[in-house]
Every structure is written in C-alpha cells, then in structure tokens.
Amino acid sequence: MTQSHSEFQHRPPSASTSSDGKFGISESSAQLQSHITRSELEQQMHRKWRRGDVYAPHDLSSVEMSKWKARRGTPTRDVFDELGIDPRNEYKNFALLGEFMTETGRIKHSSATGLRPRNQRRLAKAIRRAIGIGIMPSVHKHPELLGRRR
C-alpha cells in the first residue's frame, strides 16, 4: 500500500500558490480582511457621514467624535418589576447582585441602576444579606489594588 506524494501535501482552503510556488492569500480572503478592517473603522467612527457633508479636520478628532457617540444612559424601567422578581429572594444569586455593585464592593446608586426606590432598598437588603451570610465578599477589589488614577 503505497500512497502517492500528492496525498501528503496539504494546502489551506484559502491559500493559492503563485508563480514562484509560495502560498499567498486568495482574493476572497483579502476582501474579507479589508471588510473587517473597514467595519472596525466604522465602529470607531460614531458619526454617520453622508454624501455632501462638509467637515473640517477638527471634526475627525476624538473630542468631536465623543460628542456624537451614542450614550447608553440609565435604564428607564425597573428590571425587577419587568421580571416580577422580589430582589430580597435573590440574595443567593451572586451573578445578579454583582451587576448592581461597583468594583470596590459598593452598592450602585439608584440613578445608575434604574430601580425604583422600593426595589433599590430591597436590593440593598439582599446584598447586605449575602455579605452577612458570607456568599458575597464585602469588597470585590481593594481600592489600593485598583491603582491610583490621577
């Protein structure tokens, strides 16, 4: 049982050989790479430019681009009311409670969480309960370990 030499040669499906015998990137993968690069650049460009728009070089700066960036903002609806969940019963759900805490272990303000006052108090009670039982650490990352930002 002898196998021919051609059976042992393996070429990647997107590679083609040029006249000098070296592997090169085919046109379709080159187009894909240029498309990926273009989409990455479009994600960085927050403003949608249209044909006929007039702009100055300053308009392409990061300061001006940040003005056009879509802001997520705070949630407008109470998550717990939407799901019909009582936050006090979720004290065992570490992943859920972690969403409402900062990196240093503090409970986020209601303006950041978007919860109504009643559910914000219930959530705080559940977080304090989880910390008291020992399910959750009281400090996730120590402020000194986060590094000093100036």
ABEGO torsion letter per residue (X at the ends): XBBBAAAABBBBAABBBBAAGBBBBBAAAAAAAAAAAAAAAAAABABBBBBGBBBBAAAABAAAAAAABBBAEBBABBAAAAAGBBAAAAAABAAAAAAABBAAGBBBBAAAAGBBAAAAAAAAAAAAAAAAAGABBABABBAAAAEBBX
